[in-house]
C-alpha cells in the first residue's frame, strides 16, 4: 500500500481536511477510498480527486461499494467535494429494485471501437493486450487451471468467437455458453527454477509473443496464459494474453481481483465464487445500438462536425498514408516523470484548479505542442486536433453498472485544444501559461457532451451521420491516460515493468495516427511516477522530433508544478460557476482583482 506522501505545498493547498466518520455510510466509504487509493486514514472532509483519484479508480470504488451494500455512481465520486458529501448520495442496495435478468450468452453487436478496429485493417488474430501478474508460492498447475476456468466461466467475453462472412468486411460476434472453453488448453507452464530473475524478462517477452501468436478469435480462442513456475517456495509470474476484442485496461483490474479471490478459495479448499457481474457486455453493446439512433445522439452531429473542421496544426511535412506505417516496438520509447512532480500533478494541482488529472496533463501537452509546432511553422489555425481515448464506461447512456464487466469498452472521440504560446527559457512564464491552459482545457473538456461517448455512436453505428463524420478532418495524434497502477509484491498484483495492459499488435498492424501516447501512473514505494510511451509513424515524423515533443511536455508539467507553489495559483473556470455566461478571460480578471484581499 502507498503511504501518504507529504505534499511539497502548504497544507492549505492540499485539499485534505480529514474529519472522523460518524455514520455507517461514511465509515464504509472512508475505508474504501483509502483502500482503492492506497493511502492512510481518510476522513469525511477528504476529497477523492484531491487524494489522487480518477475516473478509472472511481469505478473500482463503485464496485467495492456495491459489494459492501452501497450504491454510488462514478459521476458522484468525481463530482462530490469530499467523502461526507459522497456518503449523502449513497443508497443501500436493499432499497433498489431487483436487477433485470441479464444473460450474456449469444450474439454480441459490434461496438464503435470494434468497428474502428475493423476499419483500421491489418492482422486481426494477434491484436491483444497482455499483463504479467505475480503468482504465489504453493501454486500448482491443477490449481491454476481451476482458477482460470473460473474466469472463463464467469466472464462471457472470454468465451467470445468472431465469425466473418463474404469478403470478411462483416463481423459476427457471439459469446458461447459456460463450459465452452477448456482452461487446460489455454495454459502453458514454463519452468524458471533454473533461471536467475534477471533473465526472466526476456523469457516472459518470448513466451508472451508465442502466446499472442496462438490467439485465434475465429476459433473462440481469445485468452492464452503462461505460468512461469519458480518452484514451490517462490513467487512466480503469470502472463495473460487476451485478444483486445475481449478486454481493456479496466478489465485487467477485474481479472486480477478475481484471480486473488479464486486463490483464497483454492487455498481453503472451497469452491470458487466470484463477485457477480451486474451487466453483461452483450447487454451494453445492445444499449449502444439503441442510442445510436436516439434524438439526443443525432442532435450532437453539428457540434462534432464543427470541431472536425480543417485547419488544425499538422504533424510533419506530409500527410500520413493509411496502411503505410505499421506498429513496431522499434519505433517507441518510454519516459518517466519523477515522483516529486507526479505526486503534485495527481493531487495538489487538480485540487487547486478544480480539475481532473486529464485536464492537467492535456494542458501541459497543449503548451508543449504550441512550442513544438511554432518551431516548425506547422501551427495552422493555432489549434491541435487530438483523439482522446477514454474508458468508455459512461453512465449517461443507461442506468447500468459495468464496473465489473470484462470487455473492450474503450471510447475514442476528438477534442480541439488551443496551442500555447512559446516561452522558451522562461520557466516562470511557462508555468503561468500552463496554469491558464488548465482552465482553458477544463472549460473545453466540460463542454464535451456526454463525455464524448455519443461521438462513436454517430461515427460507426449510424450510417447517415457516419458518412458525414468520415469525410471530416481526422486527428493524427491520440492521447490515452490509463490511470494508476500500484507496484506491489503481493500475490496477483500486476508487474508494471512488463506493461500495464498496453496494446500489442504483433506484426503488420497499420498505425491509426501519426503519434500515439499511452500514459500511466506507476505507484512505487518512493512515490508515483508518470510513465509515457510514445509511438510515431516514420513517414510523417522522426524519432528526434517525437522525443523533442515528449521532453517539452514534461518540461511544461514541471513548470506547472512550480507555478502551483506560488501564492494565488489555481483558479476556477466558467463551468465551475452558476454564472457560466462569464468568459474565462472575464473570470480570470475578477480573480486577479480579488487576490490582494
GIRANOR-V185123 format. One record per residue. N is the residue number from 1. RES is the residue in one letter. SS is DSSP state (alpha for helix, beta for strand, coil for the rest). Layout:
# GIRANOR-V185123
n: <N,N>
res: <RES,RES>
ss: <SS,SS>
This chain:
# GIRANOR-V185123
n: <1,2,3,4,5,6,7,8,9,10,11,12,13,14,15,16,17,18,19,20,21,22,23,24,25,26,27,28,29,30,31,32,33,34,35,36,37,38,39,40,41,42,43,44,45,46,47,48,49,50,51,52,53,54,55,56,57,58,59,60,61,62,63,64,65,66,67,68,69,70,71,72,73,74,75,76,77,78,79,80,81,82,83,84,85,86,87,88,89,90,91,92,93,94,95,96,97,98,99,100,101,102,103,104,105,106,107,108,109,110,111,112,113,114,115,116,117,118,119,120,121,122,123,124,125,126,127,128,129,130,131,132,133,134,135,136,137,138,139,140,141,142,143,144,145,146,147,148,149,150,151,152,153,154,155,156,157,158,159,160,161,162,163,164,165,166,167,168,169,170,171,172,173,174,175,176,177,178,179,180,181,182,183,184,185,186,187,188,189,190,191,192,193,194,195,196,197,198,199,200,201,202,203,204,205,206,207,208,209,210,211,212,213,214,215,216,217,218,219,220,221,222,223,224,225,226,227,228,229,230,231,232,233,234,235,236,237,238,239,240,241,242,243,244,245,246,247,248,249,250,251,252,253,254,255,256,257,258,259,260,261,262,263,264,265,266,267,268,269,270,271,272,273,274,275,276,277,278,279,280,281,282,283,284,285,286,287,288,289,290,291,292,293,294,295,296,297,298,299,300,301,302,303,304,305,306,307,308,309,310,311,312,313,314,315,316,317,318,319,320,321,322,323,324,325,326,327,328,329,330,331,332,333,334,335,336,337,338,339,340,341,342,343,344,345,346,347,348,349,350,351,352,353,354,355,356,357,358,359,360,361,362,363,364,365,366,367,368,369,370,371,372,373,374,375,376,377,378,379,380,381,382,383,384,385,386,387,388,389,390,391,392,393,394,395,396,397,398,399,400,401,402,403,404,405,406,407,408,409,410,411,412,413,414,415,416,417,418,419,420,421,422,423,424,425,426,427,428,429,430,431,432,433,434,435,436,437,438,439,440,441,442,443,444,445,446,447,448,449,450,451,452,453,454,455,456,457,458,459,460,461,462,463,464,465,466,467,468,469,470,471,472,473,474,475,476,477,478,479,480,481,482,483,484,485,486,487,488,489,490,491,492,493,494,495,496,497,498,499,500,501,502,503,504,505,506,507,508,509,510,511,512,513,514,515,516,517,518,519,520,521,522,523,524,525,526,527,528,529,530,531,532,533,534,535,536,537,538,539,540,541,542,543,544,545,546,547,548,549,550,551,552,553,554,555,556,557,558,559,560,561,562,563,564,565,566,567,568,569,570,571,572,573,574,575,576,577,578,579,580,581,582,583,584,585,586,587,588,589,590,591,592,593,594,595,596,597>
res: <X,X,X,X,X,X,X,X,X,X,X,X,X,X,X,X,X,X,X,X,X,X,X,X,X,X,X,X,X,X,X,X,X,X,X,X,X,X,X,X,X,X,X,X,X,X,X,X,X,X,X,X,X,X,X,X,X,X,X,X,X,X,X,X,X,X,X,X,X,X,X,X,X,X,X,X,X,X,X,X,X,X,X,X,X,X,X,X,X,X,X,X,X,X,X,X,X,X,X,X,X,X,X,X,X,X,X,X,X,X,X,X,X,X,X,X,X,X,X,X,X,X,X,X,X,X,X,X,X,X,X,X,X,X,X,X,X,X,X,X,X,X,X,X,X,X,X,X,X,X,X,X,X,X,X,X,X,X,X,X,X,X,X,X,X,X,X,X,X,X,X,X,X,X,X,X,X,X,X,X,X,X,X,X,X,X,X,X,X,X,X,X,X,X,X,X,X,X,X,X,X,X,X,X,X,X,X,X,X,X,X,X,X,X,X,X,X,X,X,X,X,X,X,X,X,X,X,X,X,X,X,X,X,X,X,X,X,X,X,X,X,X,X,X,X,X,X,X,X,X,X,X,X,X,X,X,X,X,X,X,X,X,X,X,X,X,X,X,X,X,X,X,X,X,X,X,X,X,X,X,X,X,X,X,X,X,X,X,X,X,X,X,X,X,X,X,X,X,X,X,X,X,X,X,X,X,X,X,X,X,X,X,X,X,X,X,X,X,X,X,X,X,X,X,X,X,X,X,X,X,X,X,X,X,X,X,X,X,X,X,X,X,X,X,X,X,X,X,X,X,X,X,X,X,X,X,X,X,X,X,X,X,X,X,X,X,X,X,X,X,X,X,X,X,X,X,X,X,X,X,X,X,X,X,X,X,X,X,X,X,X,X,X,X,X,X,X,X,X,X,X,X,X,X,X,X,X,X,X,X,X,X,X,X,X,X,X,X,X,X,X,X,X,X,X,X,X,X,X,X,X,X,X,X,X,X,X,X,X,X,X,X,X,X,X,X,X,X,X,X,X,X,X,X,X,X,X,X,X,X,X,X,X,X,X,X,X,X,X,X,X,X,X,X,X,X,X,X,X,X,X,X,X,X,X,X,X,X,X,X,X,X,X,X,X,X,X,X,X,X,X,X,X,X,X,X,X,X,X,X,X,X,X,X,X,X,X,X,X,X,X,X,X,X,X,X,X,X,X,X,X,X,X,X,X,X,X,X,X,X,X,X,X,X,X,X,X,X,X,X,X,X,X,X,X,X,X,X,X,X,X,X,X,X,X,X,X,X,X,X,X,X,X,X,X,X,X,X,X,X,X,X,X,X,X,X,X,X,X,X,X,X,X,X,X,X,X>
ss: <coil,coil,coil,coil,coil,coil,coil,coil,coil,coil,alpha,alpha,alpha,coil,coil,coil,coil,coil,coil,coil,coil,coil,coil,alpha,alpha,alpha,alpha,alpha,alpha,alpha,alpha,alpha,alpha,alpha,alpha,alpha,alpha,coil,coil,coil,coil,coil,coil,coil,coil,coil,coil,coil,coil,coil,coil,coil,coil,coil,alpha,alpha,alpha,alpha,alpha,alpha,alpha,alpha,alpha,alpha,alpha,alpha,alpha,coil,coil,beta,beta,coil,coil,alpha,alpha,alpha,alpha,alpha,alpha,coil,coil,coil,alpha,alpha,alpha,alpha,alpha,alpha,alpha,coil,beta,beta,alpha,alpha,alpha,coil,coil,coil,coil,coil,coil,coil,coil,coil,coil,beta,beta,beta,coil,coil,coil,alpha,alpha,alpha,alpha,alpha,alpha,alpha,alpha,alpha,coil,coil,coil,coil,coil,coil,coil,beta,beta,beta,beta,beta,beta,beta,beta,coil,coil,coil,coil,coil,alpha,alpha,alpha,alpha,alpha,alpha,alpha,alpha,alpha,alpha,alpha,alpha,alpha,alpha,coil,alpha,alpha,alpha,alpha,beta,beta,beta,beta,beta,beta,coil,coil,coil,coil,beta,beta,beta,beta,beta,beta,coil,coil,coil,coil,coil,coil,coil,alpha,alpha,alpha,alpha,beta,beta,beta,beta,beta,coil,coil,coil,coil,coil,alpha,alpha,alpha,alpha,alpha,alpha,alpha,alpha,alpha,alpha,alpha,alpha,alpha,alpha,alpha,alpha,alpha,alpha,coil,beta,alpha,alpha,alpha,coil,beta,coil,beta,beta,beta,beta,beta,beta,beta,coil,coil,coil,coil,coil,coil,beta,beta,beta,beta,beta,beta,beta,beta,alpha,alpha,alpha,coil,coil,alpha,alpha,alpha,alpha,alpha,alpha,alpha,alpha,alpha,alpha,alpha,alpha,alpha,alpha,alpha,alpha,alpha,alpha,alpha,alpha,coil,coil,coil,coil,coil,coil,coil,coil,coil,coil,coil,coil,alpha,alpha,alpha,alpha,alpha,alpha,alpha,alpha,alpha,alpha,alpha,coil,coil,coil,alpha,alpha,alpha,alpha,coil,coil,alpha,alpha,alpha,alpha,alpha,alpha,alpha,coil,coil,coil,coil,coil,coil,coil,coil,coil,coil,coil,coil,coil,coil,coil,coil,coil,coil,beta,coil,coil,alpha,alpha,alpha,beta,beta,beta,beta,beta,beta,coil,alpha,alpha,alpha,alpha,alpha,alpha,alpha,alpha,coil,alpha,alpha,alpha,alpha,alpha,alpha,coil,coil,coil,alpha,alpha,alpha,alpha,alpha,alpha,alpha,alpha,alpha,alpha,alpha,alpha,alpha,alpha,alpha,alpha,alpha,alpha,alpha,alpha,coil,coil,coil,coil,coil,coil,beta,beta,beta,beta,beta,beta,beta,beta,coil,coil,coil,coil,coil,coil,coil,coil,coil,coil,coil,coil,coil,coil,coil,coil,coil,coil,coil,coil,beta,beta,beta,beta,beta,beta,beta,beta,coil,coil,coil,coil,coil,coil,coil,coil,alpha,alpha,alpha,alpha,alpha,alpha,alpha,alpha,alpha,alpha,alpha,alpha,alpha,alpha,alpha,alpha,alpha,alpha,alpha,alpha,coil,coil,alpha,alpha,alpha,alpha,alpha,alpha,alpha,alpha,alpha,alpha,alpha,alpha,alpha,coil,alpha,alpha,alpha,alpha,alpha,alpha,alpha,alpha,alpha,coil,coil,coil,coil,coil,beta,beta,beta,beta,beta,beta,beta,beta,beta,beta,coil,coil,coil,coil,coil,coil,coil,beta,coil,alpha,alpha,alpha,coil,coil,coil,coil,beta,beta,coil,coil,coil,coil,coil,beta,coil,coil,coil,coil,beta,beta,beta,beta,beta,beta,beta,beta,beta,beta,coil,coil,beta,beta,beta,beta,beta,beta,beta,beta,beta,beta,coil,coil,coil,coil,coil,coil,alpha,alpha,alpha,alpha,alpha,alpha,alpha,alpha,alpha,alpha,alpha,alpha,alpha,alpha,alpha,alpha,alpha,alpha,alpha,alpha,alpha,alpha,coil,coil,coil,coil,coil,coil,coil,coil,coil,alpha,alpha,alpha,coil,coil,coil,coil,coil,coil,coil,alpha,alpha,alpha,alpha,alpha,alpha,alpha,alpha,alpha,alpha,alpha,alpha,coil,coil>
